[in-house]
Amino acid sequence: MTNKEEFLLKAYELGIIKFGNFTLKSGIESPFYVDLRPLVSSPALLKELSDHLLQLLKDSHYQLICGVPYAALPISAAMSLESGVPLILKRKESKKYGTKKMLEGIFSEGQTCVLVEDVITSGKSLVETVEEVEKEGLRVKDVAVVLDREQGGTRLLTEKGYAVHTLFSMGEVIDILYKHDLLKEPEVIRIRSFLKEKPVVRIRSSRVTYEEKLKFQAHPASKKILEIALKKKSNLIASLDVNTSREILDLAERVGEHVVAVKLHTDIISDFSEEYVSRLKKISQDKNFLLFEDRKFGDIGNTQQLQFEKGIYKISDWADLITSHVIAGEESLKVFGDKVGVVTIAEMSSKGALTDEHYKEKAIELSQKASNVIGCVAQSELPSSLLLFTPGVNITSGGDSKGQQFNTPDKVITEYHTDFIIVGRGIYAAARPEEAAEKYRKEGWDAYLRNIKF
C-alpha cells in the first residue's frame, strides 16, 4: 500500500467523503459529498497532506503560497510551515475598513504564486480567484488541488494555461475505497455513471436580456443604445484611438454599420474642428450609432461643467455618452444634466489600477442614485439596473507593455455579464477595420446568445 493510499484511508475515517444523495450549491444532485475541513483537527494528517502536495510541486518554481478560502487556508499554512515558502492569504471579499485589501501578507509585484485548493469541480470559482490574485500583480502558473471531482474544472484551468497538480481524482478515490471494501459495487457504478453523465456542472445564467433591460430604462441614451443593439444584433463599441480627424471619419464610415457606438478621445485629435464634428454626426446618423466621448471627467463640478460645455471641443453639443470618474462625489455628476448618458468608471483595465473592490462598491452605489448615469465601465459583474461597458477586449487575450490587460469577448460576456464590449486596437489597427469590426460583432453577439439560452 502506498503512502498516498494510506493517507486517503485515514482521512476517510474522519468523514471527509460521504456517499448518498446530496444537493450541491450549484443545485446538482450528487451521489457523494466532499468536505476536507475535518483534517484540520488532525495535525498529523494535515502535515501528511502538506507533504503530499509539496511533492506534487517539487518541479514547480514559486515564491509564494496562497490558499483559496476557506477550506484550503489551513492546508496552505501547513505547506508554508513545512517548506519555508512565505504564505499570503486571499480574502473572500475585500475588507470594508482599513487597507481594504484582497490579499493579506507581504509580497512584491511580479512574484510567482502557487494557489492551493481543496476540491475542484467546474473550476469557475478557481478561475476567478486566479484573476483576482493576478490583478494584484502576482503571477500564477501552478494550482495544487487535493481532490478533482472530474467535472470539468481541471480541463478549464489547463485550457487557460495553468498547470493543475491534483493529489486524487474522484476515480482514484472510488478505486481505493472499493479495493478496501469501504464502497460496494452498486455504489461505484452509480458514482461512475454520475461522473460520466455530468462532466461539467453548469449553473443557469442569471444575465438579463437586452429586451428585459430595455423595459426598465428611463434615460433616452440607455434606451437608444439597447434599441440599436437589438436592431443590429451587436454589442460592439469601437474605440477609435487615432489622432487625426481624417482617420476617425474614415474608420467611422468603415465600421459604423457593425457597432452600437464609437468611443473617442477628442483631446488627442490634432486637427479638431466644427467641420469634423458635423461630418462625424452625419456618419453616426446614417450608420445608426452613438458618439461616446471617453473624457473621463474627474474634477470638481464647476470645472467639469466648463470642460463639458466650453472650450474648443464643446462636448455637450455632440456627444451622446460620456465617461466620468466618481472621485468628486455625487454632486459632480449633476453638472452633465440629462442630455447625455453618463457612464461612470467603476474599474479600469490597466494593470495595478487603484480601483479596488471598495472603490468599485462606492462607485456603483453612487451610480445607482444618479438619474443621468446609465452604466459603468468595469471588469466584473454589475447590478442588472446598470449597463456594463467593458474595455480592454481583444480576441487574443494578454496585455501590452503599458499595462493594458486584454480579455476575450466570450470571457467578459460569459463571466462578467458585460452588456457592451469595447474594442480598440483589434479594430482600428487591423488591415481591414470593417472586417475586424464584423468579426468582433459576431463574436460578441454569439457569446451573448449562448449566455441567454442555458
Contacts in CASP RR format, 6 or more apart in sequence:
PFRMAT RR
TARGET T0000
AUTHOR 0000-0000-0000
METHOD contacts of the structure
MODEL  1
MTNKEEFLLKAYELGIIKFGNFTLKSGIESPFYVDLRPLVSSPALLKELS
DHLLQLLKDSHYQLICGVPYAALPISAAMSLESGVPLILKRKESKKYGTK
KMLEGIFSEGQTCVLVEDVITSGKSLVETVEEVEKEGLRVKDVAVVLDRE
QGGTRLLTEKGYAVHTLFSMGEVIDILYKHDLLKEPEVIRIRSFLKEKPV
VRIRSSRVTYEEKLKFQAHPASKKILEIALKKKSNLIASLDVNTSREILD
LAERVGEHVVAVKLHTDIISDFSEEYVSRLKKISQDKNFLLFEDRKFGDI
GNTQQLQFEKGIYKISDWADLITSHVIAGEESLKVFGDKVGVVTIAEMSS
KGALTDEHYKEKAIELSQKASNVIGCVAQSELPSSLLLFTPGVNITSGGD
SKGQQFNTPDKVITEYHTDFIIVGRGIYAAARPEEAAEKYRKEGWDAYLR
NIKF
3 48 0 8 1.000
3 52 0 8 1.000
4 52 0 8 1.000
4 167 0 8 1.000
4 168 0 8 1.000
5 176 0 8 1.000
7 45 0 8 1.000
7 48 0 8 1.000
7 49 0 8 1.000
7 52 0 8 1.000
8 168 0 8 1.000
8 173 0 8 1.000
8 176 0 8 1.000
9 176 0 8 1.000
9 180 0 8 1.000
9 182 0 8 1.000
10 45 0 8 1.000
11 36 0 8 1.000
11 39 0 8 1.000
11 45 0 8 1.000
11 49 0 8 1.000
12 177 0 8 1.000
12 182 0 8 1.000
14 38 0 8 1.000
14 39 0 8 1.000
14 41 0 8 1.000
14 42 0 8 1.000
14 45 0 8 1.000
15 35 0 8 1.000
15 38 0 8 1.000
16 34 0 8 1.000
16 35 0 8 1.000
16 36 0 8 1.000
16 38 0 8 1.000
16 39 0 8 1.000
17 32 0 8 1.000
17 33 0 8 1.000
17 34 0 8 1.000
17 35 0 8 1.000
17 173 0 8 1.000
18 32 0 8 1.000
18 33 0 8 1.000
18 35 0 8 1.000
19 31 0 8 1.000
19 32 0 8 1.000
19 33 0 8 1.000
19 183 0 8 1.000
19 187 0 8 1.000
19 191 0 8 1.000
20 31 0 8 1.000
20 32 0 8 1.000
20 33 0 8 1.000
21 29 0 8 1.000
21 30 0 8 1.000
21 31 0 8 1.000
22 29 0 8 1.000
22 30 0 8 1.000
22 31 0 8 1.000
22 32 0 8 1.000
22 33 0 8 1.000
23 29 0 8 1.000
23 30 0 8 1.000
24 30 0 8 1.000
24 33 0 8 1.000
24 121 0 8 1.000
24 201 0 8 1.000
26 121 0 8 1.000
26 122 0 8 1.000
26 201 0 8 1.000
26 203 0 8 1.000
27 203 0 8 1.000
28 198 0 8 1.000
28 201 0 8 1.000
30 194 0 8 1.000
31 187 0 8 1.000
31 190 0 8 1.000
31 191 0 8 1.000
31 194 0 8 1.000
32 170 0 8 1.000
32 191 0 8 1.000
34 118 0 8 1.000
34 119 0 8 1.000
34 147 0 8 1.000
34 149 0 8 1.000
35 71 0 8 1.000
36 71 0 8 1.000
36 75 0 8 1.000
36 118 0 8 1.000
36 119 0 8 1.000
36 146 0 8 1.000
36 147 0 8 1.000
37 71 0 8 1.000
39 45 0 8 1.000
39 46 0 8 1.000
39 49 0 8 1.000
39 74 0 8 1.000
39 75 0 8 1.000
40 46 0 8 1.000
40 74 0 8 1.000
46 74 0 8 1.000
46 75 0 8 1.000
46 78 0 8 1.000
47 78 0 8 1.000
47 82 0 8 1.000
49 75 0 8 1.000
49 78 0 8 1.000
49 146 0 8 1.000
49 167 0 8 1.000
50 75 0 8 1.000
50 78 0 8 1.000
50 79 0 8 1.000
50 81 0 8 1.000
50 82 0 8 1.000
51 82 0 8 1.000
52 167 0 8 1.000
53 75 0 8 1.000
53 79 0 8 1.000
53 116 0 8 1.000
53 144 0 8 1.000
53 146 0 8 1.000
53 165 0 8 1.000
53 167 0 8 1.000
54 79 0 8 1.000
54 82 0 8 1.000
54 83 0 8 1.000
56 144 0 8 1.000
56 165 0 8 1.000
56 166 0 8 1.000
56 167 0 8 1.000
57 114 0 8 1.000
57 142 0 8 1.000
57 144 0 8 1.000
57 165 0 8 1.000
60 114 0 8 1.000
60 141 0 8 1.000
60 142 0 8 1.000
60 163 0 8 1.000
60 165 0 8 1.000
61 112 0 8 1.000
61 141 0 8 1.000
62 85 0 8 1.000
62 112 0 8 1.000
62 113 0 8 1.000
62 114 0 8 1.000
62 141 0 8 1.000
62 142 0 8 1.000
63 85 0 8 1.000
63 86 0 8 1.000
63 111 0 8 1.000
63 112 0 8 1.000
63 113 0 8 1.000
64 85 0 8 1.000
64 86 0 8 1.000
64 87 0 8 1.000
64 88 0 8 1.000
64 107 0 8 1.000
64 111 0 8 1.000
64 112 0 8 1.000
64 113 0 8 1.000
64 114 0 8 1.000
64 138 0 8 1.000
65 76 0 8 1.000
65 79 0 8 1.000
65 80 0 8 1.000
65 83 0 8 1.000
65 85 0 8 1.000
65 86 0 8 1.000
65 87 0 8 1.000
65 88 0 8 1.000
65 113 0 8 1.000
65 114 0 8 1.000
65 116 0 8 1.000
66 76 0 8 1.000
66 87 0 8 1.000
66 88 0 8 1.000
66 89 0 8 1.000
66 90 0 8 1.000
66 103 0 8 1.000
66 113 0 8 1.000
66 114 0 8 1.000
66 115 0 8 1.000
66 116 0 8 1.000
66 133 0 8 1.000
67 73 0 8 1.000
67 75 0 8 1.000
67 76 0 8 1.000
67 87 0 8 1.000
67 89 0 8 1.000
67 90 0 8 1.000
67 115 0 8 1.000
67 116 0 8 1.000
67 117 0 8 1.000
68 90 0 8 1.000
68 115 0 8 1.000
68 116 0 8 1.000
68 117 0 8 1.000
68 118 0 8 1.000
68 125 0 8 1.000
68 126 0 8 1.000
68 129 0 8 1.000
69 89 0 8 1.000
69 90 0 8 1.000
69 91 0 8 1.000
69 92 0 8 1.000
70 92 0 8 1.000
71 118 0 8 1.000
71 119 0 8 1.000
72 116 0 8 1.000
72 117 0 8 1.000
72 118 0 8 1.000
72 146 0 8 1.000
73 89 0 8 1.000
75 116 0 8 1.000
75 118 0 8 1.000
75 146 0 8 1.000
76 87 0 8 1.000
76 116 0 8 1.000
77 87 0 8 1.000
79 85 0 8 1.000
79 87 0 8 1.000
79 116 0 8 1.000
79 144 0 8 1.000
80 86 0 8 1.000
80 87 0 8 1.000
86 105 0 8 1.000
86 106 0 8 1.000
86 107 0 8 1.000
87 105 0 8 1.000
88 103 0 8 1.000
88 104 0 8 1.000
88 105 0 8 1.000
88 106 0 8 1.000
88 107 0 8 1.000
88 113 0 8 1.000
89 103 0 8 1.000
89 104 0 8 1.000
89 105 0 8 1.000
90 102 0 8 1.000
90 103 0 8 1.000
90 129 0 8 1.000
90 132 0 8 1.000
90 133 0 8 1.000
91 101 0 8 1.000
91 102 0 8 1.000
91 103 0 8 1.000
91 104 0 8 1.000
93 102 0 8 1.000
93 357 0 8 1.000
94 100 0 8 1.000
94 101 0 8 1.000
94 102 0 8 1.000
94 356 0 8 1.000
94 357 0 8 1.000
94 358 0 8 1.000
95 101 0 8 1.000
95 358 0 8 1.000
96 358 0 8 1.000
100 356 0 8 1.000
100 357 0 8 1.000
100 358 0 8 1.000
102 132 0 8 1.000
102 135 0 8 1.000
102 136 0 8 1.000
102 356 0 8 1.000
102 357 0 8 1.000
103 133 0 8 1.000
103 136 0 8 1.000
103 138 0 8 1.000
107 113 0 8 1.000
107 136 0 8 1.000
107 138 0 8 1.000
109 136 0 8 1.000
109 137 0 8 1.000
109 138 0 8 1.000
109 352 0 8 1.000
110 137 0 8 1.000
110 138 0 8 1.000
110 139 0 8 1.000
111 138 0 8 1.000
111 139 0 8 1.000
112 138 0 8 1.000
112 139 0 8 1.000
112 140 0 8 1.000
112 141 0 8 1.000
113 133 0 8 1.000
113 138 0 8 1.000
113 139 0 8 1.000
113 140 0 8 1.000
114 140 0 8 1.000
114 141 0 8 1.000
114 142 0 8 1.000
114 143 0 8 1.000
114 144 0 8 1.000
115 126 0 8 1.000
115 129 0 8 1.000
115 130 0 8 1.000
115 133 0 8 1.000
115 140 0 8 1.000
115 142 0 8 1.000
115 143 0 8 1.000
115 144 0 8 1.000
116 143 0 8 1.000
116 144 0 8 1.000
116 145 0 8 1.000
117 126 0 8 1.000
117 143 0 8 1.000
117 144 0 8 1.000
117 145 0 8 1.000
117 146 0 8 1.000
118 145 0 8 1.000
118 146 0 8 1.000
118 147 0 8 1.000
119 145 0 8 1.000
119 146 0 8 1.000
119 147 0 8 1.000
119 148 0 8 1.000
119 149 0 8 1.000
120 126 0 8 1.000
120 145 0 8 1.000
120 147 0 8 1.000
120 148 0 8 1.000
120 149 0 8 1.000
120 153 0 8 1.000
120 154 0 8 1.000
120 157 0 8 1.000
120 164 0 8 1.000
120 166 0 8 1.000
121 149 0 8 1.000
121 151 0 8 1.000
121 152 0 8 1.000
121 153 0 8 1.000
121 201 0 8 1.000
122 151 0 8 1.000
122 152 0 8 1.000
122 153 0 8 1.000
122 156 0 8 1.000
122 200 0 8 1.000
122 201 0 8 1.000
122 202 0 8 1.000
122 203 0 8 1.000
123 152 0 8 1.000
123 153 0 8 1.000
123 156 0 8 1.000
123 157 0 8 1.000
124 153 0 8 1.000
124 156 0 8 1.000
124 415 0 8 1.000
126 143 0 8 1.000
126 153 0 8 1.000
126 157 0 8 1.000
127 156 0 8 1.000
127 157 0 8 1.000
127 160 0 8 1.000
127 415 0 8 1.000
128 415 0 8 1.000
130 140 0 8 1.000
130 143 0 8 1.000
130 157 0 8 1.000
130 160 0 8 1.000
130 162 0 8 1.000
133 140 0 8 1.000
134 140 0 8 1.000
135 351 0 8 1.000
135 352 0 8 1.000
136 352 0 8 1.000
137 351 0 8 1.000
137 352 0 8 1.000
140 162 0 8 1.000
141 162 0 8 1.000
141 163 0 8 1.000
142 162 0 8 1.000
142 163 0 8 1.000
142 164 0 8 1.000
142 165 0 8 1.000
143 157 0 8 1.000
143 162 0 8 1.000
143 163 0 8 1.000
143 164 0 8 1.000
143 165 0 8 1.000
144 165 0 8 1.000
144 167 0 8 1.000
145 154 0 8 1.000
145 164 0 8 1.000
145 165 0 8 1.000
145 166 0 8 1.000
145 167 0 8 1.000
146 166 0 8 1.000
146 167 0 8 1.000
146 168 0 8 1.000
147 166 0 8 1.000
147 167 0 8 1.000
147 168 0 8 1.000
147 169 0 8 1.000
147 170 0 8 1.000
147 173 0 8 1.000
148 154 0 8 1.000
148 164 0 8 1.000
148 166 0 8 1.000
148 168 0 8 1.000
148 169 0 8 1.000
148 170 0 8 1.000
149 170 0 8 1.000
149 195 0 8 1.000
150 169 0 8 1.000
150 170 0 8 1.000
150 171 0 8 1.000
150 195 0 8 1.000
150 199 0 8 1.000
151 195 0 8 1.000
151 198 0 8 1.000
151 199 0 8 1.000
151 200 0 8 1.000
151 201 0 8 1.000
152 199 0 8 1.000
152 200 0 8 1.000
152 201 0 8 1.000
153 200 0 8 1.000
154 164 0 8 1.000
154 166 0 8 1.000
157 164 0 8 1.000
158 164 0 8 1.000
170 191 0 8 1.000
170 195 0 8 1.000
171 192 0 8 1.000
171 195 0 8 1.000
174 183 0 8 1.000
174 188 0 8 1.000
174 191 0 8 1.000
174 192 0 8 1.000
177 183 0 8 1.000
178 184 0 8 1.000
178 185 0 8 1.000
178 188 0 8 1.000
202 454 0 8 1.000
204 454 0 8 1.000
205 417 0 8 1.000
205 451 0 8 1.000
205 452 0 8 1.000
205 454 0 8 1.000
206 417 0 8 1.000
207 384 0 8 1.000
207 417 0 8 1.000
207 451 0 8 1.000
207 452 0 8 1.000
208 384 0 8 1.000
208 417 0 8 1.000
209 452 0 8 1.000
210 226 0 8 1.000
210 229 0 8 1.000
210 230 0 8 1.000
210 419 0 8 1.000
210 448 0 8 1.000
211 230 0 8 1.000
213 226 0 8 1.000
213 384 0 8 1.000
213 387 0 8 1.000
213 419 0 8 1.000
214 223 0 8 1.000
214 226 0 8 1.000
214 227 0 8 1.000
214 230 0 8 1.000
216 385 0 8 1.000
217 223 0 8 1.000
217 226 0 8 1.000
217 374 0 8 1.000
218 371 0 8 1.000
219 338 0 8 1.000
219 341 0 8 1.000
219 371 0 8 1.000
219 372 0 8 1.000
219 374 0 8 1.000
221 290 0 8 1.000
221 320 0 8 1.000
221 321 0 8 1.000
221 340 0 8 1.000
221 341 0 8 1.000
221 374 0 8 1.000
222 341 0 8 1.000
222 374 0 8 1.000
222 375 0 8 1.000
222 387 0 8 1.000
224 290 0 8 1.000
224 320 0 8 1.000
225 260 0 8 1.000
225 261 0 8 1.000
225 290 0 8 1.000
225 321 0 8 1.000
225 374 0 8 1.000
225 387 0 8 1.000
225 420 0 8 1.000
226 387 0 8 1.000
228 234 0 8 1.000
228 260 0 8 1.000
228 261 0 8 1.000
228 288 0 8 1.000
228 289 0 8 1.000
228 290 0 8 1.000
229 235 0 8 1.000
229 260 0 8 1.000
229 420 0 8 1.000
231 288 0 8 1.000
232 257 0 8 1.000
232 258 0 8 1.000
232 259 0 8 1.000
232 260 0 8 1.000
232 288 0 8 1.000
232 441 0 8 1.000
233 441 0 8 1.000
233 445 0 8 1.000
234 258 0 8 1.000
234 259 0 8 1.000
234 260 0 8 1.000
234 441 0 8 1.000
234 444 0 8 1.000
234 445 0 8 1.000
235 260 0 8 1.000
235 413 0 8 1.000
235 418 0 8 1.000
235 419 0 8 1.000
235 420 0 8 1.000
235 421 0 8 1.000
235 444 0 8 1.000
235 445 0 8 1.000
235 448 0 8 1.000
236 258 0 8 1.000
236 259 0 8 1.000
236 260 0 8 1.000
236 420 0 8 1.000
236 421 0 8 1.000
236 423 0 8 1.000
236 437 0 8 1.000
236 440 0 8 1.000
236 441 0 8 1.000
236 444 0 8 1.000
237 259 0 8 1.000
237 260 0 8 1.000
237 261 0 8 1.000
237 262 0 8 1.000
237 263 0 8 1.000
237 292 0 8 1.000
237 389 0 8 1.000
237 420 0 8 1.000
237 421 0 8 1.000
237 422 0 8 1.000
237 423 0 8 1.000
238 251 0 8 1.000
238 255 0 8 1.000
238 256 0 8 1.000
238 258 0 8 1.000
238 259 0 8 1.000
238 261 0 8 1.000
238 262 0 8 1.000
238 263 0 8 1.000
238 423 0 8 1.000
238 424 0 8 1.000
238 427 0 8 1.000
238 428 0 8 1.000
238 437 0 8 1.000
239 262 0 8 1.000
239 263 0 8 1.000
239 294 0 8 1.000
239 391 0 8 1.000
239 422 0 8 1.000
239 423 0 8 1.000
239 424 0 8 1.000
239 427 0 8 1.000
239 428 0 8 1.000
240 247 0 8 1.000
240 248 0 8 1.000
240 251 0 8 1.000
240 252 0 8 1.000
240 262 0 8 1.000
240 263 0 8 1.000
240 264 0 8 1.000
240 424 0 8 1.000
240 428 0 8 1.000
241 265 0 8 1.000
241 268 0 8 1.000
241 424 0 8 1.000
241 425 0 8 1.000
241 428 0 8 1.000
242 248 0 8 1.000
242 251 0 8 1.000
242 428 0 8 1.000
243 268 0 8 1.000
243 269 0 8 1.000
243 270 0 8 1.000
244 269 0 8 1.000
244 270 0 8 1.000
244 271 0 8 1.000
245 269 0 8 1.000
245 271 0 8 1.000
245 272 0 8 1.000
245 273 0 8 1.000
245 276 0 8 1.000
246 271 0 8 1.000
247 428 0 8 1.000
248 262 0 8 1.000
248 264 0 8 1.000
248 269 0 8 1.000
248 276 0 8 1.000
248 280 0 8 1.000
249 276 0 8 1.000
249 279 0 8 1.000
249 280 0 8 1.000
249 283 0 8 1.000
251 262 0 8 1.000
251 427 0 8 1.000
251 428 0 8 1.000
251 433 0 8 1.000
252 262 0 8 1.000
252 280 0 8 1.000
252 283 0 8 1.000
252 284 0 8 1.000
252 287 0 8 1.000
253 283 0 8 1.000
253 287 0 8 1.000
254 433 0 8 1.000
254 434 0 8 1.000
254 437 0 8 1.000
255 262 0 8 1.000
255 427 0 8 1.000
255 433 0 8 1.000
255 434 0 8 1.000
255 436 0 8 1.000
255 437 0 8 1.000
256 262 0 8 1.000
256 283 0 8 1.000
256 287 0 8 1.000
256 289 0 8 1.000
256 437 0 8 1.000
257 287 0 8 1.000
257 288 0 8 1.000
258 434 0 8 1.000
258 437 0 8 1.000
258 438 0 8 1.000
258 440 0 8 1.000
258 441 0 8 1.000
259 289 0 8 1.000
259 437 0 8 1.000
259 441 0 8 1.000
260 289 0 8 1.000
260 290 0 8 1.000
260 420 0 8 1.000
261 289 0 8 1.000
261 290 0 8 1.000
261 291 0 8 1.000
261 292 0 8 1.000
261 320 0 8 1.000
261 321 0 8 1.000
261 420 0 8 1.000
262 284 0 8 1.000
262 289 0 8 1.000
262 290 0 8 1.000
262 291 0 8 1.000
262 292 0 8 1.000
263 292 0 8 1.000
263 293 0 8 1.000
263 294 0 8 1.000
263 422 0 8 1.000
264 291 0 8 1.000
264 292 0 8 1.000
264 293 0 8 1.000
264 294 0 8 1.000
265 294 0 8 1.000
265 295 0 8 1.000
266 272 0 8 1.000
266 293 0 8 1.000
266 295 0 8 1.000
266 313 0 8 1.000
266 315 0 8 1.000
267 295 0 8 1.000
267 313 0 8 1.000
269 276 0 8 1.000
272 312 0 8 1.000
272 313 0 8 1.000
277 317 0 8 1.000
277 318 0 8 1.000
280 291 0 8 1.000
280 318 0 8 1.000
281 291 0 8 1.000
281 318 0 8 1.000
284 290 0 8 1.000
284 291 0 8 1.000
290 320 0 8 1.000
290 321 0 8 1.000
291 318 0 8 1.000
291 319 0 8 1.000
291 320 0 8 1.000
291 321 0 8 1.000
292 319 0 8 1.000
292 320 0 8 1.000
292 321 0 8 1.000
292 322 0 8 1.000
292 323 0 8 1.000
292 343 0 8 1.000
293 315 0 8 1.000
293 319 0 8 1.000
293 321 0 8 1.000
293 322 0 8 1.000
293 323 0 8 1.000
294 322 0 8 1.000
294 323 0 8 1.000
295 307 0 8 1.000
295 308 0 8 1.000
295 315 0 8 1.000
295 322 0 8 1.000
295 323 0 8 1.000
295 324 0 8 1.000
296 323 0 8 1.000
296 324 0 8 1.000
296 325 0 8 1.000
296 345 0 8 1.000
297 304 0 8 1.000
297 307 0 8 1.000
297 308 0 8 1.000
297 322 0 8 1.000
297 323 0 8 1.000
297 324 0 8 1.000
297 325 0 8 1.000
297 332 0 8 1.000
297 336 0 8 1.000
298 304 0 8 1.000
298 324 0 8 1.000
298 325 0 8 1.000
298 327 0 8 1.000
298 328 0 8 1.000
298 332 0 8 1.000
299 307 0 8 1.000
299 328 0 8 1.000
299 332 0 8 1.000
300 328 0 8 1.000
300 332 0 8 1.000
301 328 0 8 1.000
301 331 0 8 1.000
301 332 0 8 1.000
301 334 0 8 1.000
301 335 0 8 1.000
302 335 0 8 1.000
304 324 0 8 1.000
304 328 0 8 1.000
304 332 0 8 1.000
304 335 0 8 1.000
304 336 0 8 1.000
305 335 0 8 1.000
305 336 0 8 1.000
307 315 0 8 1.000
308 315 0 8 1.000
308 316 0 8 1.000
308 322 0 8 1.000
308 335 0 8 1.000
308 336 0 8 1.000
309 315 0 8 1.000
309 316 0 8 1.000
315 322 0 8 1.000
316 336 0 8 1.000
316 339 0 8 1.000
316 340 0 8 1.000
319 340 0 8 1.000
320 340 0 8 1.000
320 341 0 8 1.000
321 340 0 8 1.000
321 341 0 8 1.000
321 342 0 8 1.000
321 343 0 8 1.000
321 374 0 8 1.000
322 336 0 8 1.000
322 340 0 8 1.000
322 341 0 8 1.000
322 342 0 8 1.000
322 343 0 8 1.000
323 342 0 8 1.000
323 343 0 8 1.000
323 344 0 8 1.000
323 345 0 8 1.000
323 377 0 8 1.000
324 332 0 8 1.000
324 333 0 8 1.000
324 336 0 8 1.000
324 342 0 8 1.000
324 343 0 8 1.000
324 344 0 8 1.000
324 345 0 8 1.000
325 344 0 8 1.000
325 345 0 8 1.000
326 332 0 8 1.000
326 333 0 8 1.000
326 344 0 8 1.000
326 345 0 8 1.000
326 362 0 8 1.000
326 363 0 8 1.000
326 366 0 8 1.000
326 367 0 8 1.000
329 366 0 8 1.000
330 366 0 8 1.000
330 369 0 8 1.000
330 370 0 8 1.000
333 342 0 8 1.000
333 344 0 8 1.000
333 366 0 8 1.000
333 370 0 8 1.000
333 372 0 8 1.000
333 373 0 8 1.000
334 370 0 8 1.000
334 372 0 8 1.000
336 342 0 8 1.000
336 372 0 8 1.000
337 372 0 8 1.000
338 371 0 8 1.000
338 372 0 8 1.000
340 372 0 8 1.000
341 372 0 8 1.000
341 373 0 8 1.000
341 374 0 8 1.000
342 370 0 8 1.000
342 372 0 8 1.000
342 373 0 8 1.000
342 374 0 8 1.000
342 375 0 8 1.000
343 373 0 8 1.000
343 374 0 8 1.000
343 375 0 8 1.000
343 376 0 8 1.000
343 377 0 8 1.000
343 387 0 8 1.000
343 389 0 8 1.000
344 363 0 8 1.000
344 366 0 8 1.000
344 367 0 8 1.000
344 370 0 8 1.000
344 373 0 8 1.000
344 375 0 8 1.000
344 376 0 8 1.000
344 377 0 8 1.000
345 355 0 8 1.000
345 363 0 8 1.000
345 376 0 8 1.000
345 377 0 8 1.000
346 355 0 8 1.000
346 359 0 8 1.000
346 360 0 8 1.000
346 363 0 8 1.000
346 364 0 8 1.000
346 367 0 8 1.000
346 376 0 8 1.000
346 377 0 8 1.000
346 378 0 8 1.000
346 382 0 8 1.000
347 353 0 8 1.000
347 355 0 8 1.000
347 360 0 8 1.000
347 376 0 8 1.000
347 377 0 8 1.000
347 378 0 8 1.000
347 379 0 8 1.000
347 380 0 8 1.000
348 355 0 8 1.000
348 377 0 8 1.000
348 379 0 8 1.000
349 379 0 8 1.000
349 390 0 8 1.000
349 391 0 8 1.000
349 392 0 8 1.000
349 404 0 8 1.000
349 405 0 8 1.000
349 406 0 8 1.000
349 407 0 8 1.000
350 402 0 8 1.000
350 403 0 8 1.000
350 404 0 8 1.000
350 405 0 8 1.000
351 399 0 8 1.000
351 403 0 8 1.000
351 404 0 8 1.000
351 405 0 8 1.000
352 403 0 8 1.000
355 363 0 8 1.000
360 378 0 8 1.000
360 380 0 8 1.000
363 376 0 8 1.000
364 376 0 8 1.000
364 382 0 8 1.000
364 383 0 8 1.000
364 386 0 8 1.000
366 373 0 8 1.000
367 373 0 8 1.000
367 375 0 8 1.000
367 376 0 8 1.000
367 386 0 8 1.000
368 383 0 8 1.000
368 385 0 8 1.000
368 386 0 8 1.000
373 386 0 8 1.000
374 386 0 8 1.000
374 387 0 8 1.000
375 382 0 8 1.000
375 386 0 8 1.000
375 387 0 8 1.000
375 388 0 8 1.000
375 389 0 8 1.000
376 382 0 8 1.000
376 386 0 8 1.000
376 387 0 8 1.000
376 388 0 8 1.000
376 389 0 8 1.000
377 389 0 8 1.000
377 390 0 8 1.000
377 391 0 8 1.000
378 388 0 8 1.000
378 389 0 8 1.000
378 390 0 8 1.000
378 416 0 8 1.000
379 390 0 8 1.000
379 407 0 8 1.000
379 412 0 8 1.000
379 416 0 8 1.000
380 416 0 8 1.000
381 388 0 8 1.000
381 415 0 8 1.000
381 416 0 8 1.000
381 417 0 8 1.000
382 388 0 8 1.000
382 417 0 8 1.000
384 417 0 8 1.000
387 419 0 8 1.000
387 420 0 8 1.000
388 416 0 8 1.000
388 417 0 8 1.000
388 418 0 8 1.000
388 419 0 8 1.000
388 420 0 8 1.000
389 418 0 8 1.000
389 419 0 8 1.000
389 420 0 8 1.000
389 422 0 8 1.000
390 407 0 8 1.000
390 412 0 8 1.000
390 416 0 8 1.000
390 418 0 8 1.000
390 420 0 8 1.000
390 421 0 8 1.000
390 422 0 8 1.000
391 422 0 8 1.000
392 404 0 8 1.000
392 405 0 8 1.000
392 406 0 8 1.000
392 407 0 8 1.000
392 422 0 8 1.000
392 423 0 8 1.000
392 424 0 8 1.000
393 406 0 8 1.000
393 407 0 8 1.000
393 408 0 8 1.000
393 409 0 8 1.000
393 412 0 8 1.000
393 421 0 8 1.000
393 422 0 8 1.000
393 423 0 8 1.000
393 440 0 8 1.000
394 406 0 8 1.000
394 407 0 8 1.000
394 408 0 8 1.000
394 423 0 8 1.000
394 424 0 8 1.000
394 425 0 8 1.000
394 426 0 8 1.000
395 408 0 8 1.000
395 409 0 8 1.000
395 426 0 8 1.000
395 439 0 8 1.000
395 440 0 8 1.000
395 443 0 8 1.000
396 406 0 8 1.000
396 408 0 8 1.000
397 406 0 8 1.000
397 407 0 8 1.000
397 408 0 8 1.000
397 411 0 8 1.000
398 405 0 8 1.000
398 406 0 8 1.000
399 405 0 8 1.000
399 406 0 8 1.000
400 406 0 8 1.000
408 443 0 8 1.000
409 421 0 8 1.000
409 440 0 8 1.000
409 443 0 8 1.000
409 444 0 8 1.000
409 447 0 8 1.000
410 443 0 8 1.000
410 444 0 8 1.000
410 447 0 8 1.000
412 418 0 8 1.000
412 421 0 8 1.000
413 421 0 8 1.000
413 444 0 8 1.000
413 447 0 8 1.000
413 448 0 8 1.000
413 451 0 8 1.000
414 447 0 8 1.000
414 450 0 8 1.000
414 451 0 8 1.000
417 451 0 8 1.000
421 440 0 8 1.000
421 444 0 8 1.000
423 437 0 8 1.000
423 440 0 8 1.000
426 436 0 8 1.000
426 440 0 8 1.000
427 433 0 8 1.000
427 436 0 8 1.000
427 437 0 8 1.000
427 440 0 8 1.000
430 436 0 8 1.000
END
